[in-house]
Amino acid sequence: MLAVAAVAALPLHGASAQSGGGRTQSIIRDAEIETLLNEYTRPILKAAGLGSQNIEVVLIPDRAFNAFVADGRRIFVNTGALMDSQTPNQIIGVLAHESGHIAGGHLARMREQIAGAQTMAIVAMMLAGAGVAAGAAAGADGRNLGNAAAAGMSLPQEMARRSILSYQRGEEQAADRAAVSYLTKTGQSAKGMLETFARLQNDQLFMSQRIDPYMLSHPMARERIGTLEQLARKSPYFHKKDPPALQARHDLMRAKLVGFTERPETVNRKYPASDTSLPADYARAISAYIYGDLNKAVTQIDALIARQPENPYFHELKGQALLEGGRAAQAVAPLRRAVELSNGHPLIRAMLGQALVQSGQGGAAAQGGRTNAGASTGKGGANTQDAIRELVIATLRDPDSPSAWRSLAIAYGKRGDRPNADLASANAAWASGDYQTARQLAARARQGFPKGSPGWLKADDIIKLDPPVTPKSSSRR
């Protein structure tokens, strides 16, 4: 299930991340992609000494080929990087590079470097100002003094900027070296990194004659490739290829992103009818469910399941198509199968809970993504109780999914449990970054629980908890 916040055109649900400036940044949640990227990243993080730090890979819905780190616990990857990476090794190299930034503590040191550069610039400008004042006291020409002041005060800023950019270029080269070492430790090739930088070299080629290399935050691609190739070719794994099964999953991931994010004409151009591969069928089935006839789409998805009966994400896709097509009761069976085959992935379990809520009997309803948690005409049926069980497990394993919390709030509302419905709604608001609403709902929930009870304590935690501070991102490749 591909899920993204604040993109109503896509049949997706998801979360959002607050930037340091208070701006909401959409992110994508998807069980299949997250599972695959975690498999790509886990051995790299272990080799980097980061295996115990619970570092996440976060997907950004952006077509540009890019990845970056914004703190010491998340690697952000654009969907464009996934769609354009032709092999697992290419994106693994990118993940290894970003892991090098985290392991090297580059973000913290960059902040120190910026602070130092700013201090030097301020001191230099003060000295320049003092020189101008001394000239004025000596009776120097005012116009010349003004020109001297402007030059004297802009030069330190320019020097500080170049100093920071030079430092950042050094970080990029250090991250490259670290990435090669991680890939070698895990028995993987750095050839994919070279292929990625060749892409960057092509992007820079048309403007390379007009670029001042000292004004770049990254080394020029041709220089970077030359340095990296010397290191990469020393590895005994340089010519090692990705396992065919891993390549097949990578191809399915790329097809899934194309199916969900591109218009039908683009999907058909990339995967024409003459292409009968599994990824092509996957992309076309997704596109058919989003833009075409639901019955036709389900038939195409059933054909996918027939080809790979044990693939949990094909069953998940069928459940999602039926659920969003208004057939919640029919969606339950394929989603149960998807939960079973995926070892209970919380995103799929949350969708199962949503299907159970919508197919059950009760008074509360979700309209436009909002929960009327307090309304209820009864205690709910068996499906509602089943939904609560599934959604509680899902939110325990993945507390950052707003949609799972919203579905849980609806389920509690159907059962007539106002305090737990308010508490779930508060968690949904918190996970969405709406901290004021979260506190208001938590305060209301706290009034409904006995003082000191588990529900009361959870609501009290939300009221007293400080919002997370997310640093502004630093673009890196």
Order of alpha helices (4+ residues) and beta strands (2+ residues): beta-beta-beta-beta-alpha-beta-beta-beta-alpha-alpha-alpha-alpha-alpha-alpha-alpha-alpha-alpha-alpha-alpha-alpha-alpha-beta-beta-alpha-alpha-alpha-alpha-alpha-beta
